[in-house]
Every structure is written in C-alpha cells, then in structure tokens.
C-alpha cells in the first residue's frame, strides 16, 4: 500500500499548490496547460487501447457499460455526490466545476494501464516502481487540474486510495485470473474511456465518461468466455 499512499499524497500536494496559486497563474497559461494535458491524455489512451486483442470484447463491454451506466446514471450520481461534498468543505468553490474536477481527476488518475499493472505489481511482488512513476505524473496533472477546477481535484485522492488500494489488497486473489489477455482487454476498455476524457478536457466533446466505467469490470469477465468460444468454433 506504500505506493498507493505516496500517490494519494502527491495528488493532495499538487491540488493544494494548484488551488492556492491559481490566482497567480494567468488563465491563458492554465488553459494552455489543460489543453496539453488533454492531448497527452488522448495519446496515452490511444497508445494503451492498441493493447486490446479482441475488438468484440471492447464493443460488448462498452455497449453493456452504456446500458448500465446510463440506466443508473452513474455519471450524474458521481457529479452530485462530489458537488455535495465540495459544498461542505469549500464554500468558495463552484460546486459544479469542482464536481467536474473530481470526476476528471479521478478518471485520469485511476483509469489506465499504469494504475492496473502498477497496483497488481505492488500487491503481488511489492514492486512500487510503476506507482511511484505514476505519482510524479499525477502531481503535475493535479496542479494544473486544481488551478482550473479547484477543491474537487483534491477529493480525487480519496478515490485513488479506494480504487488503487483495493487492487493492491485483492491482487493476490485476482492475479491468477488476470492473464495477459484479460489484462490487455481491461486496459483497452479503460483506455478508450481515457480517450473520451481527453476529448472532454480539450473541449471538443461532453461525453459522460463515468457511465462507461462498468466496461472495466465487464471486459475481464467476458474475455475468458469469448476466448473459449473462439477456441470451440475454430
């Protein structure tokens, strides 16, 4: 858990810096940094999405995730919850913007190959190298995000702790089932969500990306079934 705790601390520190000094950072500069982060997010998403081995897994995962996500309005509930928490802790923040910051930061910090692979490595072998590298990247990102969205970004540290911490603690149990194929499809689904997040950051779309989060659970569940089906057919 050491790597996860360090990651949470860097998010909190970066958020504090960005929130504290945002008035001293010209909006033009902040917008430019956010656009750069958005473009990098899209690149990371595309790069990792290519790890997928079966397009059918991705299609089914995203379709089923949409049914679940939009049916339950996951994105709306997360935004409402983060807006409520923000209003309780930070009266000077716009709750809507802060909620957007929480969702954006949480997805950016927790959906991706470094999160999944790094957490499993930390839990199985105690190797925190990948999580330490991710912590540095999240520190930089949280500064820029907090300068734009405010206190909501700091709240994402709690989501990082819960999500990554769960992966680390459960890694010993789930690692035997997380074959290379299953991990690749899980990373692929998460990376497609990351692409949508990047498009939102640069302002070209308003995709409710949180509604597609179930795809990261669905993909590893259906991958063995589809692989088995393909073996039978072939």
C-alpha positions in Angstrom: 0.0 0.0 0.0 3.0 2.3 0.3 3.0 3.2 -3.4 -0.8 4.0 -3.2 -0.3 6.2 -0.2 2.5 8.1 -1.9 0.3 8.6 -4.9 -2.5 10.0 -2.7 -0.1 12.4 -1.1 1.2 13.7 -4.4 -2.4 14.3 -5.6 -3.2 16.2 -2.4 0.1 18.3 -2.6 -0.4 19.0 -6.3 -4.1 20.0 -5.7 -3.1 22.3 -2.8 -0.5 24.0 -5.0 -2.8 24.5 -7.9 -5.7 25.7 -5.7 -3.5 28.0 -3.6 -1.7 29.7 -6.5 -4.4 29.6 -9.2 -5.0 33.4 -8.9 -1.3 34.0 -9.8 -1.4 31.8 -12.9 -2.7 33.6 -16.0 -5.9 31.9 -17.3 -4.3 31.8 -20.8 -1.5 29.7 -19.3 -3.8 27.5 -17.4 -5.9 26.9 -20.5 -2.8 26.0 -22.5 -1.6 23.5 -19.8 -5.1 21.9 -19.7 -5.1 21.6 -23.5 -1.7 20.0 -23.3 -2.8 17.5 -20.6 -5.9 16.7 -22.7 -3.8 16.0 -25.8 -1.4 13.8 -23.8 -4.4 12.0 -22.3 -5.7 11.2 -25.7 -2.3 10.0 -26.8 -2.0 7.7 -23.7 -5.5 6.4 -24.3 -4.8 5.6 -28.0 -1.4 4.0 -27.2 -2.8 1.7 -24.5 -6.1 1.0 -26.4 -4.0 -0.8 -29.0 -3.1 -3.4 -26.4 -6.6 -5.0 -27.0 -6.6 -8.3 -28.7 -10.3 -8.8 -29.4 -12.4 -5.9 -30.7 -15.6 -7.8 -29.9 -14.7 -7.7 -26.2 -14.4 -3.9 -26.4 -17.6 -3.5 -28.3 -19.6 -5.7 -26.0 -18.0 -4.2 -22.9 -18.7 -0.6 -23.9 -22.3 -1.4 -25.1 -23.2 -3.2 -21.8 -21.4 -0.5 -19.8 -23.6 2.2 -21.6 -26.7 0.2 -20.7 -25.7 0.0 -17.1 -24.1 3.4 -16.8 -26.9 5.4 -18.4 -29.5 3.3 -16.8 -28.2 4.0 -13.4 -26.9 7.5 -14.3 -23.5 6.8 -12.8 -22.0 10.0 -14.1 -24.8 12.1 -12.7 -24.7 10.5 -9.3 -20.9 10.9 -9.0 -21.2 14.5 -10.0 -24.0 15.1 -7.5 -22.0 13.4 -4.7 -18.8 15.3 -5.4 -20.7 18.6 -5.7 -22.3 17.9 -2.3 -19.0 17.1 -0.6 -17.3 20.1 -2.2 -20.0 22.4 -1.0 -19.5 21.2 2.6 -15.7 21.6 2.6 -15.1 24.5 0.3 -17.6 27.4 0.3 -15.6 29.4 -2.2 -15.6 26.8 -5.0 -18.2 26.5 -7.6 -19.8 23.1 -6.8 -20.4 22.2 -10.5 -16.9 23.0 -11.6 -15.5 21.2 -8.5 -17.6 18.2 -9.3 -16.2 18.1 -12.8 -12.7 18.4 -11.4 -13.4 15.4 -9.1 -14.7 13.2 -11.9 -12.0 14.3 -14.4 -9.1 13.8 -11.9 -10.5 10.5 -10.5 -10.8 9.0 -14.0 -7.4 10.4 -15.2 -5.6 9.1 -12.1 -7.3 5.7 -11.9 -8.3 4.5 -15.4 -5.3 3.3 -17.3 -2.5 0.8 -17.7 -0.2 2.3 -15.0 -2.9 2.0 -12.4 -3.9 -1.6 -13.1 -0.5 -3.0 -13.8 1.2 -0.9 -11.1 -1.3 -1.9 -8.4 -1.0 -5.6 -9.2 2.8 -5.4 -9.2 2.7 -3.7 -5.8 0.3 -6.2 -4.4 1.9 -9.4 -5.8 5.6 -8.6 -5.6 5.9 -5.4 -3.5 7.3 -3.5 -6.5 6.1 0.1 -6.3 8.2 1.4 -9.2 5.3 2.0 -11.6 3.1 3.6 -8.9 6.0 6.0 -7.9 6.3 7.0 -11.6 2.6 7.5 -11.8 2.7 9.6 -8.6 5.0 12.1 -10.3 2.8 12.4 -13.3 -0.3 12.8 -11.1 1.5 15.5 -9.1 2.0 17.6 -12.2 -1.5 16.9 -13.5 -3.2 17.7 -10.2 -1.5 21.1 -10.1 -3.0 22.1 -13.5 -6.4 20.5 -12.8 -6.8 22.2 -9.4 -5.8 25.5 -10.9 -8.8 25.1 -13.2 -11.4 23.1 -11.2 -10.4 23.8 -7.6 -11.0 21.8 -4.5 -12.7 18.9 -6.3 -9.4 17.6 -7.6 -8.1 17.1 -4.1 -11.1 14.9 -3.3 -10.0 12.5 -6.0 -7.2 11.4 -3.7 -9.8 9.5 -1.7 -11.0 7.8 -4.9 -7.3 6.9 -5.7 -6.9 5.4 -2.2 -10.1 3.3 -2.5 -9.6 2.1 -6.1 -5.9 1.5 -6.2 -5.8 0.3 -2.7 -8.5 -2.3 -3.5 -6.5 -3.5 -6.5 -3.4 -3.9 -4.3 -5.1 -5.7 -1.5 -7.0 -8.0 -3.8 -4.2 -8.6 -6.2 -3.2 -11.8 -4.6 -6.7 -13.2 -5.1 -7.4 -11.9 -8.6 -3.8 -12.2 -10.1 -4.2 -15.9 -11.1 -7.3 -14.9 -13.2 -5.7 -11.8 -14.7 -4.0 -13.4 -17.6 -2.1 -11.3 -20.1 -5.2 -11.5 -22.4 -7.6 -10.4 -19.6 -5.3 -7.5 -18.5 -5.0 -6.3 -22.1 -8.7 -6.2 -22.7 -9.3 -4.4 -19.3 -6.6 -1.9 -20.2 -8.1 -1.4 -23.7 -11.5 -0.7 -22.3 -10.1 1.7 -19.8 -8.0 3.4 -22.4 -11.0 4.1 -24.7 -12.7 5.8 -21.7 -9.5 7.8 -21.2 -9.7 9.0 -24.9 -13.2 10.2 -24.2 -11.9 12.0 -21.1 -9.1 13.7 -23.1 -11.7 14.9 -25.7 -13.7 16.4 -22.8 -10.6 18.1 -21.4 -9.8 19.9 -24.7 -13.4 20.9 -25.0 -14.4 19.1 -28.2 -17.0 16.8 -26.5 -19.1 16.4 -23.4 -19.1 12.6 -23.1 -20.4 11.3 -19.8 -17.3 9.1 -19.4 -18.2 7.8 -15.9 -21.1 6.0 -17.4 -18.7 3.7 -19.2 -16.7 2.7 -16.1 -18.5 -0.7 -15.9 -16.7 -1.7 -19.1 -13.5 -2.1 -17.0 -15.3 -4.8 -15.0 -17.2 -6.3 -17.9 -14.2 -6.7 -20.1 -12.2 -9.1 -17.8 -15.3 -11.1 -17.1 -16.3 -11.8 -20.7 -12.8 -12.2 -22.1 -12.3 -15.8 -21.0 -15.8 -16.7 -22.2 -15.2 -15.2 -25.7 -11.8 -16.8 -25.9 -13.2 -20.2 -25.0 -16.0 -19.7 -27.6 -13.5 -18.8 -30.3 -11.5 -22.0 -29.4 -14.6 -24.1 -29.8 -15.6 -22.6 -33.1 -12.1 -22.8 -34.5 
